[in-house]
Structure formats: C-alpha cells, structure tokens
C-alpha cells in the first residue's frame, strides 16, 4: 500500500492527497463505525460490557488498535480493537446472539459504502477506481474528479472490509456469523477451524500467492468489484 502512495505521488501531488485522504477517512470511519456497531448491537441484545468500557462510541480513538492501523496503511491489511462481548448475556443466546453482533460490523461497512456510492450512482460525481488511475488522465481533472476519487476509494475500501470480514475464518466476523446461523451439522466443520483460523488466514495472504493460490485475487477481489459495481451502478 505504501509503495502505491509513492507511485501516486510521482504521478500527481493532488492525486496523492485525494487518495491518501480517502484511504485515511475511509479506514478511520469504516473501522470506527464497524466496531461501534458491534458494541451497539451487543448492548441492544443485553450485554453491557462494551458500554461500560466506553466502546459504544463513534470516536475512532477508542476503536483503533495502533499496530493494526499501521498495518492497514502500510501492508494493506490490519484490524481494529476487538469489542469485548459476553455471549451468555445476549438475550438471543450465545450462538445466535454472537452471530448478530458479529454481522453488525461488516453490515455497517456495507451501509457506509452504500452512502458514499450514492453521489456516483446519481451521476453527481464520476467513478474513479483508485487502483486503476492513468497518469495521463489526471492532467484534465477538476475538483469533481478528485472528489469522485475520494468517494470511490471509500466505496472500495468499505466493500473490502465487508467482504473480507464475512469470510468464515477466525478471528474474522464471518466465523461467528456462519457458526451461529448455519445448521449445526454445517457449522461444526467451520467451528473446528477456530484454533487454526489465523494460521489459515496468514497462509492465504503470504504463502498462497507464492505457490499459485491467489485466493484474494480470484475470490475476494471479484466479490468486492461486483459489490462496488452494484452500489455505484458503474
């Protein structure tokens, strides 16, 4: 990610500012709202643990994990500070209750992406994929193009957060969602991967591409692009 920032800086300074600003705003808003929705849903379902710890808040500072945030900017992946939840205090029961609390995070990212996509869908501002910018195109750009880039980056990043977090691997939200909502005979194999989830995830990130298994390029990326296309109408 950091190398991409430098590439944009060589193309156009205002392009770099627009993209860096969009990434910063999208990640801060996306992560803070994501964790806030976890905390709010847990509180609504009867567990006041997050509320007592001040996590039912839209203040990004209470939700950002310093190291996880740095990795998001420089490595392209990372995490926020997990919201503590007492599953047995949830009125829907530990399985269903935790599934609802877990789903609230990625659903919130879908909501943010939908909101940011609205001006693009209505034709008010153009769509500019921040990862497919031509160095020649920006010469004729005006304010609306940079604003479109800002919104487009926000849409893409929140779509990435939503799709990625729905993957059925611990410690991602999707693990709790699928384990909680699927019939027990289907949920059991997923539940058994919990202790290995982070190893599987790291393997897909770092080892997979080296041995020709591009899971994120072949599975996650098409889902993100399809979702972004559906939201923006582009």
N, C-alpha and C positions, 0 to 999 in steps of 0.2 A: 504494500500500500504506500509506504513512504517513498519508494522509488517512483511510483506513479505520480506522486505530488511533484517530485523534481522534474519529471518529464513534462508535466503541465506548465511548470514554471518556465521552462525553456520555450514553450510554445507561446504563452501569453500570460502576463502577470495577472490581469483581471480574471482570466480563466482559472488560474491557480487559486485566487482569492475566493471566487464563486464556488469552486469545487470544495476547497478546504472548509469554507464556511458552511456549505451544505452538509458535508460529512460531519463536522463538529455539531451542528444544530440537530441533525437527524439522529445521531448517536446519543447525544445528551437527552433529547426529547424522547427518542424511542426507548432507551434503556430505563429512564426515569418513569415514564408512563407505564412501561411493561411491569416493572417491579411494584409501582403504585397499585396497579390493577390486581396483582397477586395479593397484596396486603389488604386492599379494599374488599375483594371477594372473600378472603378468609374471615375478615371482620364481619362481613354481612352474614356469613354462614355460621357465626357463633364463636369463632376463636379470636380473642382479643390480644393475642401475643404480639402481633405486628403493630397494633395500635399502641400498646403500652411501650413499645420500643421506638415510637415515633416514625414508623415506616409508612403509615397511611398519609403520605405527603407527596406533593409534586416537586419538592425541592430535590434536584438531581444529586446534591451533595450527600444525602442520606442513603442513596441507592447505588452510587458508583463505587466499584472496587478499584483502587488505584492501579494495581498491576493489570487487572483485566481490561481496564480502559486503555492503558498504554498499548497493550497487545492489539486491541481493536484498531487503533490508529496506525501502528507500525507493522503489524503482521496480518491484519485483515480478519482476525477472529479474537474473541475475548468474552468477557462476562460481566454482569453486574453483581452487586452484593445480594446473595440469596435471602429471600424473605423467610424468617422462621415461622413455621406453621405447626400447630398441634393437631394432627389429623384426627385424633379421637375426640376433639372438642367440636368438630364440624357436625352440624345437625344432619347432614345427608349421609353420615358415616364416613369412615376413613378412606374407602376406595373411591366412591362416587364424589365425596367432598373434595378430596385431593385432586381428582380429575378436573373438577370445575375450577378450582383455584389455579391449577397448572395451565388450563386452557385460557384463562383470563389474560395471561401475558402475551402470547402470540396473537390472540384475537385483538388485543389493544393495538399491536403493530399494524394489523390489517386496517383497523379504524383510522390510524394516523395516515397510512398510505392512501386510503380512500379519500381522506380530506385533502391531502396535498395534491392528489391527482385531479381533483375537480376542476381547477382552472385550465388544466391541459385538456381534459375531456371536453370542456365547453369551448375550446378554441381561443381562450383569452390569452394564453401564453404557449409557446411551442414546446414540444418534447425534444430534449437533447440528452441522449444516453451519455452519461459522463465517462463511460469506459470506451466510447467509440467516437471521440472528438477528432475531427480532421484539423490539422494545423493551418490549413488554408481557409477553412470555413469561418474561423473566428475573426478574420480581418473585417468582415462586413457585419459583425454582430453589434446590436444595440442593447440597451438596458433590458428589454423584454426577453432577449435571448439568454442573457446571464441569469435573469430571474427564472426563466424556464429551466435552465441547467440546475439551479438551486433546488427547484421543486422536483425535477426529475431524479436528482441524486437522492433526495429524501424519500421519494416513492420507492426507488430500487432498494435502498438500504433497509427500509422498513419491511419490504417484501422479503428480503433476505432473512431478516430477523424472524419473521413469521414462519416462513417455510422451514428454515433451519431448526427452529425451536419445536416444530411439530414432528421432527424425526423421533422414532421410538427407541432412543438410546439414552440411558442415564449418563449424565445428570440433566439432560435437556427436559423441557416441559413435556414434550411428546411422550416420554417414557411414562409419566404419571397419567397422562390423558388416555393412552391406549390401554394401559394396565387397568385403569379404573372403569373404562367404558365397554371394552370388549368382553364377550362371554368368557368365563373363567378358563375354558379349555383352549381358547386362543390367546388369552392374556398370560397364561402360565409360562409359555416359552419366552415371551418378552421379559417377564419378571425375573426369570432365571439369568438374564444377561446383565442385571444391575451391577454386580461387582466388577464386571469386565467392560462396562459401558464406556468409561473414559479411555480405556486402552483401545477399544474398537474405534472410537472417535479419533484419537490421535493417529491410529494406524491409517484410517481413511484420509486424513489430512496429509500426513508426511510420507508414509510408506506406499500407500496406494498408487499415487502418480508415478513413483519410481519403478513400479512393477507393472504399469499399464492399466491400473484400475482407477479410472478417473470418475469416482462416484459423484463428486460435486459438479463436475463438468457435464456429466451425462444424465444425472438425475435432478440434482438441486437447481442447477442453472436453468434448464428448460422450464421447470416449475415456476421459478422466480420470474423469468421473462414472460411466460404465459399469464401469470397473475398481473404483472405490471401492464401488459398489453390490454388485459381485460378491464383494468381500472382506468387507464388513460384513454382507451379507445384508439390508440395509435397502431 
